[in-house]
Amino acid sequence: LRVQLLDGGLESWESLFIRKALDKSPDIKVDFTWVRDDKVLAAGPMEQLLFDRSLYDVFILRDIPRSRIPPQALERLQEAVKSGGGFVMLGGRQSFGPGGFAGSPVATLLPAVIHPGDLPVDRPVVMRPTNQGLSHFVMRLGSELETPKMWESLLPLDGASTFSERKGTALVLAESADGAPLVLAQDFGNGRTMAVAV
């Protein structure tokens, strides 16, 4: 499984843990790009590698505003997912609505409805799988009996992005203690997409 991971967040430790988790599998190869300014994705060879389905199976975006991604690359992402690729947007200050993705090809792909006014939550958030989530392979942390206990043992998170609403076909795999959706998933064409608020 070939993964393109793009991260523009200020906190380097989050992407480090994501890469370490993925690297534990001998079947997953991650290509990581740290997007620290407007030029990284917009010029040179990197622009041609963005969301190339012939090179990658899964694309992960975290905390990168729409303004840093060339429009033609976003169109390429949509086609890559339609043809069988996977796409995940992770929460961050520049993800989803605050990142300017409303009305973009990314908004079409995601299982959440994205609005420009959606603001991140800056308080502790407890994330727990829904009943639907507990039966979904993405949310499994152990055996069927171990998984609910493992989720219960996890500490609250520092915050989360917010979604105004989920799309009709989306599965709610996890939510906050007050019922706000935190992990949404859906099929898109021949591919799959996820919106992960944390």
N, C-alpha and C positions, 0 to 999 in steps of 0.2 A: 504494500500500500504506500503510494507516494504522496506526501503531504507538503503543501506550500503554506507555511505559517508566516504571516506578516503582522508585526506588532509595532505600534507607535506609542505605547504607554510609557509614562515616566518611570514606572516601577519595573526594574529589570527582573526582579525575583519571580514575578508571575509567569512570564514566558519561560524562565529557566525551569520552573517546576513542570510546566506543560511539556517542555522538551524532554525532561528527564523521564516523565511518565510514559511518553510515546516511545522514547528510545529503549525502554525495557523490553519492548517486543522486537524480536528479530525480523518480524514481517512488516515493520513500518520504518520507512526512511523519511526523515523530516529535513526539508530545506528551509532554514530560518532567515528572515530578513528583518533587520531593525530599521524602522522607518522614522528617522529623526528630523527630517526636513522635507521641504516640498519637492526637491529634485530627485530623491532616491528612486521613485517609481515612474517619474515623468520623462526620463531621458535615458539614452544609452541602451545597453543590452537588457537591463532589468525590465524595461517596459515590454519587450518582446516575450519575456518569460512569464509575465503576469497572467495567471489563470489559463495557462496553456494545457488543455486536456490531454494532449499527446505526451506531456511530461508529468502531469499530476492527476491523482484520483480524488483528492480532497483539498479544499482550500479553507484556511482559517484566518479570519480577520479579527484583530483586537485593537481597539482604541486608535483607529486611523480615520481621520475625517475624509469625507468624499472628495474634498478639494485637492487632496494629494494623489488621487487615483485618476489616471487619464480616462475620459469618457469611453473611448473605444475598448479599454480593458474591462470596464464594467459590462459592456455588451458581450464581450468574450466570456466573462464569468457566467452570464445568463445562459449562453449557448453550451458552455461546458457542463453545467448542471443538467440542462435538458437532455444532454447526450449520455448522462449516467454518472456524472461527478457528484461529489458531496460538498456542501458549503455550510460553514458554521460562522456566525458572528458572535463574538464574546463581548460581554459588557465592558464598558469603559467610559470615560468622560467624553470621548469623541466617537462613540459607537451609536448606532441607531439614530434617533431624532436629533440629539445634540451634534452629531457628526455630519448632519446635512443629508442623510440618506432618504428622507421622504421624497417620493416621486421619482426615485432612481430605479435602475434595474435590480439593485439589491433589495429595495422595498418590495418589488414584484416577487422576488425569490423567497423572501423570509416568511415564516408562518405567523408573524406578528404584524399588525397594522402599525406603521411608523408615522408619527406626526412630529413636526418641527418643535412643538412645545413640550414634548416628553422630556422630563428632567430626571437626572439620577437621584437615588435616595442615598443620603449621607448619614446613615445610622445603621446600627447592627441589624442584620437580616438573617433570620433562621430559614434555611432552605430544607424542605422535606419533599420526597417524592409523593405524587398522588398515587391512588390505587392503580391507575393506568400506567404510571411511571414505574411502579414496583414490578410490573410484569414485562417491562421493556428492557431489552438487553443493554441499552446505553446506561441505565441507572443501576445496574447490578454491581455491588461492591463485594459480593461473596456468594455463598449458596443462597437458595431461596429463603431459608430460615435465618441466615446471618444478616442479610441485606437490611431489613428494617431496623435491627438493633444497631448496625453500624451507622446508618443515617442518623439515628437518634443520638448517637454519641458525638457527633460532629459539633464543633463550636459555631456560633453565629459568624456570618461574614461581615466585612467592614461596610458594605453597601451594595447597591445594585442599580442597573439601568431599569427603566420602566417601559412597559408597552401599554399603549392605550387600549388595545384589544387584540384578541387572537383571530386569525382567519378561520372560516368555517370548517375547513378540513384539518386544522392543526390539532395535534395531540398535546395536552398539557401534561408534561412528565414530572414537573416539580413546581411548587409554589411556596410563597412565604406563609408565615403563621396567620396573616390576615387574609389569605386567599389570593394574593396577587400572583399572576403567572411568572415563573422565573426561567423555566426551560420549556420551549415549544419545539415541536418537530412536525414535519410534513413531507410527503413525496412531492416532487416537482418534475414533471416530464418523466424521464427515466432515472432521475437522481433523487437525492434527499437533501433537505435543508433543516437547520436548527437555529433558533435564536436562544442564546444563553445569556440571561441578564447579569450574571455574576462573573 
